[in-house]
Each structure stands twice: as C-alpha cells, then as structure tokens.
Amino acid sequence: MSLPKEPRQKMINIMYLVLTALLALNVSSEILNAFKTVDNSLMNSNGIIENKNSQLMSSLDELLKDAKTKEKAETWKPLADQAKQSSDEVYQYIESLKLELKKEAGYNPPADTTFKEDNLEAATRLLVEEAPIGKGKGKELFSKLKNLKEKLLALNPEIAKEFSATLPIDLTIPASKNAASNNDWSTAYFHMTPTVAALTILSKFQNDVRNSEAQVIEFCHKEVGEVKVVFDQYVPLVGTNSQYLMPGQELDIKAGIGAFSKAANPRVTVDGGSATPQADGSAEYKTSVGGPGSYSKKVHIEFFNQSTGKPDFRDYEIKYSVGSPTGISVSADAVKVLYVGLDNPVSISGGSKGAEAIKATIDNGSIKDNGNGKYTVNVENPGTATINVSMDGKTTPFVFRVKNVPLPTPMVGTSGGGRISANAFKANAGVRAELKDFVFEGVKYTVTHYVIICTGKGFESTGPKFAEVNGAYFSAEAKQIIEMCKAGSSVIFTDITVNGPGGSRKLEGTAAFNLTQ
C-alpha cells in the first residue's frame, strides 16, 4: 500500500499533537514514546475508575440488604448492573481489537512478542479497509460504542436527562483537511495511523467507556443513598506504655477491640512506605531496627469516615528505643533515615557522660556539632552512612539509611488527577508540586516546566491543543486553551520538571484530569 499524497488529518486524540507534520516522514522514536506514555496514563486511569465502580457496586449490594434503602436499591441496583455488564462487554471487545492490531503489526507470541510500533498500514487494514483487502472493523467498533451510549441513556429517563449531552462516549467525526476523513469515522481515526497511536486511540475509547459506566453507576448510587460502610472485622488492639524498660519500672498495658471495614479500604503508610493490607482490614508493617538510639516512625492512615461520609486520615508517631551496652546513643531527630540535599538533625547522647566527651564522624558526607548533643548531618550519596561515635577510647558505629528526597505529586488545586468539575479546574492558576506524607516539615518543590494537553469536548473542530509552560503558573497560551475546556474535556500534564532538594528533577508519568459538569 502506498502512502497517500494528501496532508495527514488532525486527530481528535492526544497522540496527534505533533504527528501531523511528521507522518509524511519517518515516525521518530520520541513520538512513539510519547504515545506509549499517554497510553500508560489512560490505562492507569481506567484501573482507578474500575476500582471506584467496584466499590460503588459493593455499596449498592449493602444498601439492598438494608430495610431503609432496600426499596430504592431494588429499582436502581439492576440498572447499575446493566450499565456495568454492557460496558464490560464493549471494553473487552476493544481489548480484543488491540490484540488483533498488534498481530497485524507483527506480534506473534511466543515466537515474537514485539510488533512494529510505527507500522502505518496495520490499523488501516484492520479498521478502515473493507474485505477482501482489509477487515473493516472500525464500523463494528463505531456501532458497539453507539449502541452502548444508547443503552446507557435508555436505562432510565432520569439518566437520559442527566447525561444526554455529557456522556463521555463521543462519536463525532473529527475535522480533517482530508475530505474522505470528514465523511467516515473509521478513516478519520485510523487511516494511515501508526500502530502505537491506534492502540492509544483504542485505550482512549476504553477510557470513555469506563467513565460513562462510572457516571451512570454513581448516579444510580446517589438515587439510593450514601456509601454504606459495614464494620465486618474485629481485631484485638494491645499497646504498652514503653518498649524499653528498666528493672522496677511500671509496665502499663492497654487493650481493646478495633472494628475494621474492608469496604473502607484503609491505606496505611509508615515513613512514606506502604504497609501490607491484612485480611481483617488492618495493615502490618515490619522492619529491622538499627543500632542503639531513640527512634520514631510516622504512621499515616487514610480511610472512609462513616460518620462524615467523606475520606479522612489520621497521623500517629510511634517512638521506641534500642539499647546500647556502652550507654551511647545516636538518633535522627526526624527518622532513622538521612536525606541527600537536606540538613538532617541528629541527637547524640553519651549516657552518663556529657556531650564534651563525645567525638562523632561520618563516612558519607559531613557532620557538624551544634552543641548540647545536637548535630547537623549532610549526606552525599544514597545507600548507607555510618556515624562512628568515640568515647573513652571506644568507638560505636550507628548505621543509617541514606535516601533521596521523594519526588512530589503534581497537583492542580487539591486534586492530583481524575474527575473534576470544569469550573473548579478553571479556577486554578497553575500546577504545584506537593510532597505528601514526608517526615520533614517545610521541604518544598517548585514546578519549573510542564506541557499541558487538552482534548475531547470543546476541541472537536480544532483538534487537540497543547502549550509548553515554563514555571508553575499557566501561561497566556495555556489559559486560552483551558478556557476552551468544558464537561467532557480531558486535560493531561506531562514532561513535568520540578526544582527542590538535590536540584532539578523530572517527574515520572503524567497527571490526567477528566472534566465534568
């Protein structure tokens, strides 16, 4: 098949921001990598939405058992079931198309698990050209998406009234300079499209399906009542007044029963590291203690608060001590970790002897004596650092872990991505970088660069829009395309660079937002 002479059509999807000018030439590896990045972001978003839908369906099951909500649940739960079943069928159909498309481009496991990502003919054969030259499955895909949209809106008049204009499944034909593309949906999306770009377009349609499913299920749930949390697990809770006691000291034990809910999905982190979820709804964290000294662990628990009906969190500090036969102790005033690029506060105690009898050195960086047993440690390389403390001719080593400061999370307002109302999104002035659950206070990152991409509703006639921004605040160009956004638009921030401890760093992945009413 020869390449067409006409200019490449602008695609409605994100992948064609820069391809229009390059498709007549060889597709660069940078463009292919950009498509893969967007595709990964879409698939991650699909997983998050699917998890939320499962939680709502589980809550509807509980509302069906409650005498107070049973009558309403008997009306709306079957509609939510139908929405989920219909959406799952179309989602899996698109998944089968993606596999078939890879095979058209050379994917043949187990002999060959790769495929030609820049192949310009595979998508055309599979989705555009009719038999006997091709398979023409684009028409079937269009029909299934159209039927799904009609099925969801036909579930109930109230659903149709609520979502007739905003359901994310958009079947309009994107504008193109190619006359043939303007008249045919399959041609507009898949004619002479690189395989990796076509896969990303299919992921985009899967995202539309999951978002449409989510809107309908959430609507059904709201018609019945709030998310119901059932405390279905009970675990004994036992604590002591100290983990380090001397002879004759009092041991104080407090015990009780904790009620847990699997539906609340508690998420527990300790010093930023994830704890392991347990079958009873609690979480467990294990670690080996270091050398002698005083330590603390920051425990952060996120959960669904049944009394308020909103997400909530609690922070706790766990302190403990590790004994030393010499009486010397060294503790990091923040945690038993030293961070590159920060002034790490450390306390060193000589037991019964004063601070003047102590000499401290470190093998990875420098240590400064501030007096009264207080020190500042600056480390250079991730890994470990050993602080050697000498007293009375004896040296005791204390080993610390050394880490880079974690990368921050890109945020727009209070949201890190997902569904957000268009008006709430537009009310923000830029992108910020938030370092969540970090033990040091006052450590900040500043956003220095990013690319904003807008597509979907509002961009049917123009195609996707993007702007490159230096700094945190939206540039004039970025503000202009943000104003074009409306319910049904998708906004992605990528190529995000921040400046903070350790200098300039580039964030992995993207931040994606789906705008709603």
Buried (B, 14 or more C-beta within 10 A) or exposed (E): EEEBEBEBBBBBBBBBBEBBEBBEEEBEEEBBEBBBBBBBBBEBBBEBBBEBBEBBBBBBEBBBEEEEBEEBBEEBBBBBBBBBEBBBEBBEBBEEBBEBBBBBBBBEEEEEEEBBBBBBBBBBBBBBBEEEEBBBBBBBBBEBBEEBBEBBBEBBEEBBEBBEEBBBBBEEBBBBEBEBBBEBBBBBBBBBBBBBBBBBBBBBBBBBBBBBBBBBBBBBBEBBBEBBBBBEBEEEEEEEEEEEEEEEEEEEEEEEEEEBBBBBBBBBBBBBEEBEBEEEBBBEBEEEEBBBBBBBBBBBBBBBEBEEEEEBEEEEEBEEBBEBEBBBBBBBBBBBBBBBBBEBBBBBBBBEEEBEEBEBEBEBBEBEBEEEBBBBBBBEEBEEBEBBBBBEEEEBEBBBBBBEBBBBBBBBBEBBBEBBEBEBBBEBEBBBBEBEBBBBEEBEBBBBBBBBBBBBBBBBEBBBBBBEBEEBBBBEBBBEBBEEBBBBBBBBBBBBBBBBBEEEBEBEBBBBBBBBE
